[in-house]
Amino acid sequence: MVCTCEPTTFIYIPNNTVPFLFIKHAFNMFQSMELEGNVITFVKNELKKIQKVLSPDYPECLKRQKEDEEVLEGRDEEKRRSSREAFLKIILDFLRKMDQEELADRLQSRTHGAVCHDLKSTVKKKFQCVFEGIAKAGNPNLLNQIYTELYITEGGTAEVNDEHEVRQIETASRKPDRPETTIRQEDIFKASLGRGEPIRTVLTKGVAGIGKTVLTQKFTLDWAEDKTNEDIQFIFPFSFRELNVLKKEKFSLVELVHHFFTETKEAGICSFEEFKVVFIFDGLDECRLPLDFRRTKVLTDPRKSTSVDVLVINLIRGKLLPSAHLWITTRPAAANQIPPKYVDMVTEVRGFTRSQKEEYFRKRFRDEEQACRIISHIKTSRSLHIMCHIPVFCWITATVLEDVLKTIEGGELPKTLTEMYIHFLVVQAKVKKVKYDDGVETDPHWSLENTKMIESLGKLAFEQLQKGNLIFYESNLTECGIDIRAASVYSGVFTQIFVEERGLYQDKVFCFVHLSIQEFLAALHVHLTFINSGVNLLEEQQTGAHFYQSAVDKALESPNGHLDLFLRFLLGLSLETNQSLLRGLLNQTGSSSKTNQETVQYIKKKINENLSAEKNINLFHCLNELNDRSLVKEIQQYLRSGRLFTDKLSPAQWSALVFILLSAEEDLDVFDLKKYCVSEEALLRLLPVVKASKKAL
């Protein structure tokens, strides 16, 4: 081999002498005056800077110092920061050994206090205003003014729940407000009594629109405003939507933080081990990174570059920055992506309790009389009352009722979900006409442009619903005939229906404000297609079977009820009264009253077939959308008269009884089973009610 000990001398030497020559070379280097001089100069310069940091003239002297400092770029700047950080740790260590704790604390605080202050300022600007129900469009509201505390419970598991989320909301709505272990958002990392181990990773579950994102924003804003968690030095909020865009990029953990939070880079922080740090990862259900915990290699070096998924996995494992706290939010169906052994606590956002719903509407409507009328109206409609557990649905309801109360003057308010969403669509069409087309509110709002827009969005909604997608990319829009250049107009015009979110590098991610809006537009698309062309999009092969009856069958085939809400909307759109609200968008009406009656009879026949309680409950909601309450009224009459003989009830009547008991506005604290139960069959049929009650007699 060749050794180049001197620049111009090449000597052939045996391999076994290399270690000796290397050590000799290194020894000569350490003896050199040049190295000693460089080290002494560096130490003197850094000590002078530290003196300035501790001087009474701080922080002005620090600003002047930065202005005078030589500007380095790239790797040179990174090396300088790393050297300074290492030297600071040595100085802090010496100060503490000399019992100069107060001086060490002041130095540490001042060295990183400025960057913490800058980060908090950035976070405040980002989160102090929210666009209720929408993102980056419409009129902003101050988060602190509109925020209503959410019902968050501790406990549960990270197991998958792929039931339709409306089913989950309905189940939650039946549970009385019990003395469960509830948590305030600012205490999310504080261990409850009896819990021995500290909490590193929290997984928070909640259905779409329940308020998970706003919850994390409020947590971060309160910290930035020095209201809570003052012991935390840094909170780094990420969304998986942002991280998806970086799927093909390479970063170290430090570089990733620098990329999103440039204040840390400017301050020269190259290590976070000495700080109390919280990472927030919002929207695990939207993650498109390959989170493979079994095969992904272990990474412990926060300065080593790799893919973003490897960074996220090793953060969750605790291999990267084990001292950090993690808060991950997700919809229930994606909760099992993270192995339970890496999660210290699971919490669930249940949305609004009864009192919180009322608080929301009283905050939204300052007029007490108007607020009382709206709250009273919501209580009269079970389907609206249930959906108002979801904050986003409260916003939709408030938007609609505010407009309807202005225009109908004493007329009827929408009672069914279909009516509510039709009115919501009409409100947005009016806004577009007035705000963007220089029209007035009395102008026809279904222009050709608006109609085409809704048709395109409906097609996108249906196709993506079939695939189970809630977020879409430009390619998805192109497939539905939506011009990419006009995509921003779609989100800018119908800002409250279709949201465009910009991640890094100006990549565009699109989504509907809530799953229910996507399902409504999907149902509208299927309805319009059938009326205009006779094609049933729910059947791959056109059998000619009754359109609405085949939709009922299709929804009942689903094991998790993923078409439950879609079916309610589709059946609701078959009513002539609802179609009249869409006059201009619909050129011709669809089904006749005879067809609707046939659908009603078909649903009642299905209820008689001993389906599961959840499927039966959805079929009763479907009858409600079709304005048929005959089965329910029949049982209610029996209950009022005291002549309910459970041994003579048909399966459909049993289902109606269960539906009534579960739909009662009062909590089922105590359920008197003896009142109804005279047989084993009766007990089995009433099991859903027993489960929902606190105590059964």
PELINSUL-V411418 format. One record per pair of residues at least 12 apart in sequence whose ideal C-beta (glycine too) atoms are under 10 Angstrom apart, sorted by the first residue. I is the first residue (numbers start at 1). J is the second residue. Records with the same first field share a line. If there is no record, write none. Layout:
# PELINSUL-V411418
I: J, J
This chain:
# PELINSUL-V411418
1: 13, 14, 15, 17, 18
3: 17, 18, 21, 22, 25
5: 21, 22, 24, 25, 28
42: 80, 83, 84, 87
43: 87, 90, 91
45: 84, 87
46: 83, 84, 87, 88, 90, 91
47: 87, 91
48: 65
49: 61, 62, 65, 69, 84, 87, 88, 111
50: 87, 88, 91, 92, 95, 107, 110, 111
52: 64, 65, 110
53: 65, 88, 106, 107, 109, 110, 111, 113, 114
54: 103, 106, 107, 110, 111
58: 106, 110, 113, 114
59: 110, 113, 114, 117
62: 110, 111, 114
63: 114
66: 266
77: 265, 268
78: 254, 255, 258, 265, 268, 270, 303
79: 270
80: 268
81: 254, 265, 267, 268, 269, 270, 271
82: 254, 268, 270, 271, 303
83: 268, 270
84: 111, 268, 270
85: 111, 268, 269, 270, 271, 274
86: 270, 271
88: 107, 108, 111, 112, 268, 274
89: 108, 271, 273, 274
91: 103, 104, 107, 108, 111
92: 104, 105, 107, 108, 111, 274
95: 107, 108
108: 233, 274, 275
109: 233
111: 267, 268, 269
112: 233, 234, 264, 267, 268, 269, 274, 275
113: 233, 267
114: 263, 266, 267
115: 233, 234, 261, 263, 264, 265, 266, 267, 268, 269
116: 224, 232, 233, 234, 263, 264, 267, 275
117: 224, 263
118: 261, 262, 263, 264, 266, 267
119: 224, 233, 234, 235, 236, 261, 262, 263, 264, 267
120: 220, 221, 223, 224, 225, 226, 234, 235, 263
121: 224, 263
122: 224, 261, 262, 263
123: 217, 220, 221, 223, 224, 225, 235, 236, 237, 261, 263
124: 220, 221, 223, 224, 225
125: 224
126: 217, 220, 221, 224, 237
127: 143, 144, 214, 216, 217, 218, 219, 220, 221, 222, 224, 225, 237
128: 140, 142, 143, 144, 217, 221, 224, 225
129: 141, 142, 143, 144, 145
130: 142, 143, 144, 145, 146, 147, 213, 214, 217, 218, 221
131: 495, 496, 499
132: 146, 214, 364, 391, 392, 394, 395, 398, 399, 496, 513
133: 209, 391, 392, 393, 394, 395, 396, 398, 399, 495, 496, 497, 499, 513, 514, 517
134: 392, 395, 491, 494, 495, 496, 497, 498, 499, 513
135: 213, 491, 495, 499, 500, 501, 502, 511, 513
136: 491, 492, 495, 499, 500, 501, 502
137: 491, 492, 493, 494, 495, 496, 498, 499, 500
138: 431, 495, 496, 499
139: 495
141: 364
143: 214, 217, 218, 221, 222
144: 218, 221, 222, 225, 227
145: 363
146: 214, 360, 363, 364, 391, 395
147: 185, 211, 214, 215, 217, 218, 221, 222, 360, 363, 391
148: 211, 214, 352, 355, 356, 357, 358, 359, 360, 361, 362, 363, 364, 391, 394
149: 182, 184, 185, 211, 215, 218, 352, 353, 355, 356, 359
150: 182, 183, 184, 185, 206, 210, 211, 212, 214, 215, 218, 349, 350, 351, 352, 353, 356, 391
151: 172, 177, 180, 182, 183, 210, 211, 348, 349, 350, 351, 352, 353, 355, 356, 389
152: 180, 181, 182, 183, 184, 185, 187, 188, 204, 206, 211, 212, 215, 347, 348, 349, 350, 351
153: 172, 175, 178, 180, 181, 182, 183, 205, 346, 347, 348, 349, 350
154: 180, 181, 182, 183, 187, 188, 192, 195, 202, 345, 346, 347, 348
155: 180, 181, 183, 192, 345, 346, 347, 348
156: 203, 205, 332, 335, 345, 346, 347, 348
157: 203, 205, 335, 336, 340, 343, 346
158: 203, 205, 328, 330, 332, 334, 335, 336, 337, 338, 339, 340, 341, 342, 343, 346
159: 205, 332, 335, 336, 340, 346
160: 332, 333, 334, 335, 336, 337
161: 205, 207, 331, 332, 333, 334, 335, 336, 560
162: 331, 332, 333, 334, 336, 468, 559, 560, 561, 562
163: 207, 332, 333, 558, 559, 560, 561, 562, 564, 614
164: 207, 333, 515, 519, 555, 558, 560, 561, 562, 563, 564, 565, 566, 614, 618
165: 206, 207, 208, 209, 210, 331, 332, 333, 390, 514, 515, 516, 561, 562, 564, 565
166: 207, 208, 383, 386, 387, 390, 393, 417, 515, 516, 519, 561, 562, 564, 565, 568, 618, 621
167: 207, 560, 561, 562, 564, 565, 614, 615, 617, 618
168: 205, 206, 207, 210, 331, 332, 333, 348, 350, 389, 561
169: 207, 209, 210, 350, 351, 386, 387, 388, 389, 390, 393
170: 382, 383, 386, 387, 389, 564, 614, 617, 618, 621, 662, 663
171: 386, 614, 617, 662, 688, 691, 692
172: 207, 210, 348, 350, 351, 386, 389
173: 350, 351, 353, 354, 382, 385, 386, 387, 388, 389, 662, 663, 692
174: 386, 617, 661, 662, 663, 664, 667, 668, 688, 689, 691, 692, 693
175: 350, 667, 668, 691, 692, 693, 694
176: 666, 667, 668, 669, 670, 692, 693, 694
177: 350, 353, 354, 355, 356, 667
178: 667, 669, 694
180: 348, 350
181: 193, 347
182: 347, 350, 353
183: 202, 204, 345, 347, 348, 349
184: 219, 228
185: 204, 214, 215, 216, 217, 218, 219, 220, 222, 228, 327, 347, 349
186: 218, 219, 222, 223, 227, 228, 229
187: 219, 228, 229
188: 202, 204, 215, 216, 219, 229, 278, 325, 327, 345, 347
189: 201, 202, 219, 229, 232, 276, 278, 325, 326, 327, 344, 345
190: 229
191: 344, 345
192: 345
195: 344, 345
197: 344, 345
198: 325, 344
199: 325, 326, 327, 343, 344, 345
200: 316, 318, 322, 323, 324, 325, 326, 342, 343, 344, 345
201: 279, 315, 316, 317, 318, 324, 325, 326, 327, 328, 338, 342, 343, 344, 345, 346
202: 278, 280, 325, 326, 327, 328, 329, 343, 344, 345, 346, 347
203: 281, 284, 316, 326, 327, 328, 329, 330, 335, 337, 338, 340, 342, 343, 344, 345, 346, 347, 348
204: 216, 282, 284, 327, 328, 329, 330, 335, 345, 346, 347, 348, 349
205: 284, 285, 328, 329, 330, 331, 332, 333, 334, 335, 346, 347, 348, 349, 350
206: 329, 330, 331, 332, 347, 348, 349, 350, 351, 390
207: 331, 332, 333, 348, 349, 350, 351, 389, 390, 392, 514, 515
208: 283, 285, 331, 332, 333, 390, 392, 470, 511, 512, 513, 514, 515, 516, 518
209: 331, 351, 387, 389, 390, 391, 392, 393, 394, 395, 396, 513, 514, 515, 516, 517
210: 329, 331, 348, 349, 350, 351, 352, 389, 390, 391, 392, 393, 514
211: 329, 349, 350, 351, 352, 390, 391, 392, 394
212: 282, 283, 284, 285, 329, 330, 331, 349
213: 237, 239, 280, 282, 283, 329
214: 349, 391, 392
215: 282, 327, 329, 347, 349, 391
216: 235, 237, 239, 280, 281, 282, 283, 327, 328, 329
217: 237, 280, 282
219: 235, 237, 278, 280, 327
220: 235, 236, 237, 278, 280, 327
221: 235
223: 235, 278
229: 276, 278, 325
231: 276
232: 275, 276, 277, 278, 325
233: 272, 274, 275, 276, 277, 278
234: 257, 261, 263, 264, 269, 272, 275, 276, 277, 278, 279, 324
235: 261, 276, 277, 278, 279, 280, 325, 327
236: 256, 257, 260, 261, 264, 272, 277, 278, 279, 280, 281, 324
237: 260, 261, 278, 279, 280, 281, 282, 327
238: 256, 257, 260, 261, 279, 280, 281, 282, 283, 308, 312
239: 280, 281, 282, 283, 286, 287, 329, 501, 503, 509
240: 281, 282, 283, 284, 285, 286, 287, 288, 289, 291, 308, 312, 328, 329, 330, 334, 471
241: 282, 283, 286, 287, 288, 471, 501, 502, 503, 507, 509, 511
242: 260, 282, 283, 308, 501, 502, 503, 504, 507, 509
243: 256, 260, 281, 283, 286, 287, 288, 289, 308, 309, 311, 312, 503, 504
244: 283, 286, 287, 288, 289, 308, 471, 473, 503, 507, 509
245: 288, 308, 473, 502, 503, 504, 505, 506, 507, 508, 509
246: 259, 260, 289, 307, 308, 309, 311, 503, 504, 505, 507
247: 287, 288, 289, 290, 307, 308, 309
248: 307, 308
249: 305, 307, 308, 504, 505
250: 304, 305, 306, 307, 308, 310, 311
251: 304, 305, 306, 307, 308, 310, 311
252: 270, 299, 301, 302, 303, 304, 305, 306, 311, 320
253: 271, 272, 279, 299, 301, 302, 303, 304, 305, 306, 308, 310, 311, 312, 314, 315, 320, 321, 324
254: 269, 270, 271, 272, 301, 302, 303, 304, 305, 321
255: 270, 302, 303, 304, 305, 311
256: 302, 305, 308, 311, 312, 315
257: 269, 270, 272, 277, 279, 302, 321
258: 270
259: 504
260: 504
270: 302, 303
271: 302, 303, 321
272: 302, 320, 321, 323, 324
273: 302, 321, 322, 323, 324
274: 323
275: 321, 323, 324
276: 323, 324, 325
277: 321, 323, 324, 325, 326
278: 324, 325, 326, 327
279: 312, 315, 316, 320, 321, 324, 325, 326, 327, 328
280: 325, 326, 327, 328, 329
281: 312, 315, 316, 326, 327, 328, 329, 330, 338
282: 327, 328, 329, 330
283: 328, 329, 330, 331, 334, 470, 471
284: 312, 328, 329, 330, 331, 334, 335, 337, 338
285: 329, 330, 331, 332, 333, 334, 335, 337, 470, 471
286: 330, 331, 334, 469, 470, 471, 509, 511
287: 309, 312, 328, 330, 334, 337
288: 309, 471, 473
289: 307, 308, 309, 310, 311, 312, 313
290: 307, 309, 310, 313
291: 309, 310, 312, 313, 316, 334, 337, 338
292: 309, 310, 313, 337
293: 313, 314, 316, 317, 337, 338, 339, 341, 342
294: 339
295: 313
296: 309, 310, 312, 313, 314, 317
297: 310, 313, 314, 319
298: 310, 313, 314, 317, 319, 320
299: 311, 313, 314, 315, 317, 319, 320
300: 314, 317, 319, 320, 321, 322
301: 314, 319, 320
302: 314, 315, 320, 321, 324
304: 320
312: 326, 328, 338
313: 338, 342
315: 342
316: 328, 337, 338, 339, 342, 343
317: 338, 339, 341, 342
318: 342
325: 344
326: 338, 342, 343, 344
327: 347
328: 342, 343
329: 347, 349
331: 470, 515
332: 348
333: 468, 560, 562
335: 348
349: 391
350: 389
351: 387, 388, 389, 390, 391, 392, 393, 394
352: 388, 389, 390, 391, 393, 394
353: 389
354: 379, 385, 388, 389, 665, 667
356: 388, 389, 391, 394
357: 375, 378, 379, 385, 388, 389, 391, 394, 397
358: 371, 372, 374, 375, 378, 379, 388
360: 375, 388, 391, 394, 395, 397, 398
361: 373, 374, 375, 378, 388, 394, 397, 398, 401
362: 374, 375
363: 398
364: 394, 395, 397, 398, 399, 401, 402
365: 398, 401, 402, 405
367: 405
370: 401, 402, 405
371: 398
373: 401, 405, 413
374: 397, 398, 401, 402, 405, 413
375: 388
377: 397, 401, 405, 412, 413, 414, 415
378: 394, 397, 401, 413, 415
379: 665
380: 413, 415, 665
381: 413, 414, 415, 416, 417, 419, 420, 624
382: 415, 620, 621, 624, 659, 660, 662, 663, 664, 665
383: 415, 416, 417, 418, 420, 568, 620, 621, 624, 625, 663
384: 397, 401, 413, 414, 415, 416, 417, 419, 420
385: 663, 665
386: 417, 621, 663
387: 417, 420, 516, 565
390: 514, 515, 516
391: 514
392: 513, 514, 515, 516, 517
393: 417, 420, 514, 516, 517
395: 496, 513, 514
396: 420, 421, 423, 424, 427, 496, 513, 514, 516, 517
397: 413, 414, 420, 423, 424
399: 420, 423, 424, 427, 428, 431, 496
400: 413, 414, 419, 420, 421, 422, 423, 424, 425, 426, 427
401: 413, 414, 420, 423
402: 427
403: 423, 424, 426, 427, 428, 430, 431, 441
404: 419, 420, 423, 426, 427
406: 441
407: 423, 427, 430, 441
414: 578, 581
415: 624, 625, 627
416: 568, 569, 572, 575, 578, 621, 624, 625, 626, 627
417: 516, 519, 520, 565, 568, 569, 572, 621, 624, 625
418: 520, 523, 524, 568, 569, 570, 571, 572, 573, 574, 575, 577, 578, 581, 624, 625, 626
419: 572, 575, 577, 578, 581, 625
420: 516, 520, 572
421: 516, 517, 519, 520, 521, 523, 524, 569, 572, 573, 578
422: 520, 524, 569, 572, 573, 577, 578, 579, 580, 581, 582, 585
423: 578, 581
424: 496, 497, 513, 516, 517, 520
425: 445, 446, 450, 454, 494, 497, 517, 520, 521, 524, 581, 582, 585
426: 445, 446, 581, 582, 584, 585
427: 445, 496
428: 445, 450, 454, 493, 494, 495, 496, 497, 498
429: 444, 445, 446, 447, 450, 451, 453, 454, 493, 494, 497, 582, 584, 585
430: 442, 443, 445
431: 445, 493, 494, 495, 496
432: 445, 447, 449, 450, 453, 492, 493, 494, 495, 497
433: 445, 446, 447, 450, 493
435: 492, 493, 495
436: 489, 492, 493, 494
437: 449, 450, 493
444: 583, 584
445: 584, 585
446: 582, 583, 584, 585, 586, 587
447: 584
449: 489, 493
450: 493, 494, 584, 585
451: 528, 584, 585, 586, 587
452: 481, 482
453: 482, 486, 489, 490, 493, 494, 497, 498
454: 494, 497, 521, 524, 525, 528, 582, 585
455: 480, 481, 521, 524, 525, 528, 529, 532, 585
456: 477, 480, 481, 482, 483, 486, 490, 498, 521, 525
457: 477, 480, 482, 490, 494, 497, 498, 510, 512, 517, 518, 521, 522, 524, 525
458: 480, 518, 520, 521, 522, 523, 524, 525, 526, 527, 528, 529
459: 479, 480, 481, 482, 521, 522, 525, 526, 528, 529, 537
460: 472, 476, 477, 479, 480, 481, 482, 490, 498, 510, 512, 518, 521, 522, 525
461: 480, 497, 498, 512, 517, 518, 519, 520, 521, 522, 523, 524, 525, 526, 566
462: 480, 518, 519, 521, 522, 523, 524, 525, 526, 529, 537, 538, 566
463: 476, 479, 480, 522, 525, 537
464: 476, 479, 480, 510, 511, 512, 518, 522
465: 512, 515, 518, 519, 521, 522, 523, 525, 526, 562, 563, 566
466: 522, 537, 538, 562, 563
468: 562
469: 511, 518
470: 511, 512, 514, 515, 518
471: 499, 501, 509, 510, 511, 512
472: 498, 508, 509, 510, 511, 512, 518
473: 507, 508, 509, 510
474: 487, 507, 508, 509, 510
476: 510
477: 490, 508, 510
482: 498, 510
484: 508
487: 500, 508, 510
488: 500, 502, 508
490: 510
491: 508, 510, 511
494: 513
495: 513
496: 513, 517
497: 512, 513, 514, 517, 518, 520, 521
498: 510, 511, 512, 513, 517, 518, 521
499: 511, 512, 513
515: 565
516: 565, 566, 568, 569
518: 565, 566
519: 562, 563, 564, 565, 566, 567, 568, 569, 570
520: 565, 566, 568, 569, 570, 572, 573
521: 569
522: 537, 563, 565, 566, 569, 570
523: 551, 563, 565, 566, 567, 568, 569, 570, 571, 572, 573
524: 569, 570, 573, 582, 585, 586
525: 537
526: 538, 547, 551, 566, 569, 570, 573
527: 547, 548, 551, 569, 570, 571, 572, 573, 574, 579, 582, 586, 590, 591
528: 573, 582, 585, 586, 587, 590
530: 547, 548, 551, 570, 573, 574, 590, 591
531: 547, 573, 574, 579, 586, 587, 588, 589, 590, 591
532: 586, 587, 588, 590
534: 547
535: 547
536: 548, 550, 551, 554
537: 551
538: 550, 551, 553, 554, 555, 563, 566, 567, 570
539: 551, 553, 554
546: 591, 595, 598, 599, 602
547: 570, 574, 590, 591, 595, 599
548: 567, 570, 571, 573, 574, 590, 591, 595, 596, 598, 599, 600, 602, 603, 622, 626
549: 595, 598, 599, 601, 602, 603, 605, 606
551: 563, 566, 567, 570, 571, 574, 599, 622
552: 567, 570, 571, 599, 602, 603, 605, 606, 619, 622
553: 602, 606
554: 566, 567, 570
555: 567, 568, 570, 571, 615, 618, 619, 622
556: 606, 609, 611, 612, 615, 618, 619
558: 615
559: 612
560: 614
561: 612, 614, 615, 617, 618
563: 618
564: 614, 615, 617, 618, 619, 621, 622
565: 618, 621
567: 603, 618, 619, 621, 622, 625
568: 618, 619, 621, 622, 623, 624, 625, 626
569: 622, 625
570: 622, 625
571: 591, 596, 599, 600, 603, 621, 622, 623, 624, 625, 626
572: 621, 622, 624, 625, 626, 627
573: 586, 590, 591, 625
574: 589, 590, 591, 592, 593, 595, 596, 599, 625, 626
575: 589, 590, 591, 593, 596, 625, 626, 627
576: 589, 590, 591, 592, 593, 596
577: 627
578: 625, 627
579: 591
596: 626, 627, 628
597: 626, 628
599: 622, 623, 626, 628
600: 622, 623, 626, 627, 628, 630, 631
601: 628
602: 619
603: 619, 620, 622, 623, 626, 628, 631, 652
604: 619, 623, 628, 630, 631, 650, 652, 655, 656
605: 652
606: 619, 622, 652, 655
607: 619, 620, 622, 623, 631, 650, 651, 652, 653, 654, 655, 656, 659
608: 650, 651, 652, 653, 654, 655
609: 651, 652, 655
610: 651, 652, 654, 655, 685
611: 651, 655
612: 688
613: 654, 655, 658, 659, 662, 685, 686, 687, 688, 689, 691
614: 688
615: 655
616: 651, 652, 654, 655, 656, 658, 659, 688
617: 655, 658, 659, 662, 663, 688
619: 631, 652, 655, 659
620: 632, 652, 655, 656, 658, 659, 660, 662, 663
621: 659, 663
623: 656, 659
624: 659, 663
629: 656
630: 656
631: 650, 652, 653, 655, 656, 657, 659, 660
632: 655, 656, 657, 659, 660, 663
633: 656, 660
634: 652, 653, 656
635: 649, 652, 653, 654, 655, 656, 657, 658, 659, 660, 661
636: 656, 657, 660
638: 653, 656, 657
639: 657, 660, 661, 675, 676
644: 657, 675, 676
645: 678
646: 675, 676, 677, 678, 679, 681, 682, 685, 686
647: 678, 679, 681, 682
649: 676, 681, 682, 685
651: 681, 685
654: 676, 681, 682, 684, 685, 686
655: 685
657: 676, 682, 685, 686, 689
658: 676, 685, 686, 687, 688, 689, 692
659: 688, 689
660: 689
661: 676, 686, 688, 689, 692, 693
662: 688, 689, 691, 692, 693
664: 689, 692
667: 692, 693, 694
668: 689, 690, 691, 692, 693, 694, 695, 696
669: 693, 694, 695
670: 693, 694, 695, 696, 697
671: 686, 689, 690, 691, 692, 693, 694, 695, 696, 697
672: 693, 695, 696, 697
673: 686, 689, 690, 693, 696, 697
674: 696, 697
675: 697
676: 689
677: 690, 696, 697
683: 696
